[in-house]
C-alpha cells in the first residue's frame, strides 16, 4: 500500500531498503530510463555525485576501504555467510567481487566491458548481493570510484544506456 511504501522509503533500516530495491521492476525502470535523453541521465548522475560530495564535506574514506571492497582474505567469514552457496549466487558473488576489484584498481576498460556485456538482471542481482557483503562505507567508496572512472555523461553515452 502507499502508506507501507512511504514508511519504507523513510526508514533507515537496511532490510527496508533491500526490500524496496527488490520490489523495483527493472523492466519498467529500463523502459522509463530509455525515454530520457543521454544529457538528462548524465545530469541526474552528476547531481547525485555533487550532493554526496557536499554531504561528505568533500572528503573520501581511507584507501583501506577500497581494499576491503575487494572481497579478499580480509573478510572471508562475511563473504561466506552472506549468501547461500548455490551455483547462481556463487557466480553472482564472484562477478560482484571481480567488479569491486576492477573499480578499486581503476580498470576503466574492464568496468566498461562489464556494463556492456553483463545481462541487466544479473547486474541487478550483483548489486543486491554486494549490499549483503559490503559495508556502507565500502559501497559509498565504490560508488565514488566508479563515478570517477566513468563520469555520468560518459556512462549515459554507452550503447544501451538510455540513448534515444
N, C-alpha and C positions, 0 to 999 in steps of 0.2 A: 504494500500500500504506500501511498505518498508519505504518510506520517513515518512509517518504518524507514523509507528511503532517506528522508531528511534527517532522521535520528542517526542513521549510519554515516551519512555524509558529514555530520558534525562531530562524530565520535573520533577519538584518538586511539581507540583500541585497534591493535594490528589485525585481530580476527575480523573486525568490521570492515576494515579497508580491504582485506583479502576477499571477503565475501562480495563486496561491491565490485572488485576487479573481475572476479569470476563470473559475475552476472552480466558483464558487458557483452553485448552481441557484436563480435568482431566483424561479422559480415556487414551489419548496418553501419558500424563505425567506418569501415573502409569505404562503403558507398557514400556516406556523408562527406568524408575527407576528400574523396575523388572529385567532388563537386567544387571544392575550393581551389583557388589559384595557388601556384607554387609560392608566390610572394606572400599570400595570406598565411600559409603554413609556416614559411620561414619566419615571418614576423611573430607568429604565436610562439614559436620555439625560442627565438631570441629574447622576447619579452619575458618569458618564463625564466631564462637564464639570468637576465639582469635582475629580476626580482629576487631570485635565490642569492645572488651575489650581494645585493643590498642587505638582505636579511642576515647574511653571514658576516657582514662588515668587510667584505672583500677578502676575507681570509680563507685559506684552504686547509683541510686537515693534514696531518703529518703524512709523509710518504709511506709510513708503515701501514696506513690504512689500505693503500693500493696493493701492498704486498699481501695483506691479509685477504684481500679480494681475490687473489689468485687461486684460492682454494687448495693450497698446497699443504704440506705436512703440518703447518702450524695449527690447523683446525680440523684434523681428521674426525674426531668424535662428532662434531656438529654436522659435518658433511654426511657421515654415515647414518645418523639418526634422523635427519630432516625429512627424508622421503623413503617410501618403501623401495625395496631392491628389485623392482620389476625391470625387465629389459627396456621398456619405454622410458621410465623415469631415469634409469641409469644413462640412457642415451641423451635425454634432455639435460640431466645434471652435467654430463661430460661436455656437452656443447655449451652450456652456460659457463662452466669453468674455463673452457677454451676462449670464449668471448671475453670473459673478465681478464684473462692473460693478455689477449690481443689489445684490449683497451688500455690496460695498465702499462704495457710496453710501448704504446704509441704506434701499433701496426695498423696504419690507416687503410692500406690496401686490403688487409685481412678482414677488417671490420666492414669495409665496403662490400667485399665478396660475401660476407655473412648476410648483410642486408639484402643483397641481390639474389642470393641462392636459397636461403632458408625459407621454407613454407611459412606463411603468415601465422597459421595456427600453432606451428612449432615455436616460432619466436614468442608468441604469447605465453605458451606453456613454459618456455625457458625463463621469461620474465617473472612469471608467478613463482617458479621454483627458486630463482635467485633471491626472491624475497624471503624464502624459507631459510636459506643458509648464509645470506649476507646480513651484516648488522646495518642499521640505519646509516651510520657513518660510511660504511663501505659502499652502500647503494648511492649515497649522495656523491661520494668521491668518483665513483664510476660514471655517474651521470655527467659530472663536470668534465672528466677526462674524455668521455665520448663526445660531448659538445665542443670541446677544443679540437678534437681530431676531425670531426665532421660538423662544421657550423650549420646552423639552420637552413640558410639559403642553399648550401651545397647538398644537404640531406634532401631537401624538398625537390631539388633538381634531379635526383637519382631516378632512373627509369622505374616506373611503377609506384612512385612516392606521391601520388596525388596530382600529377600533371594532367591537364585537360587537353 
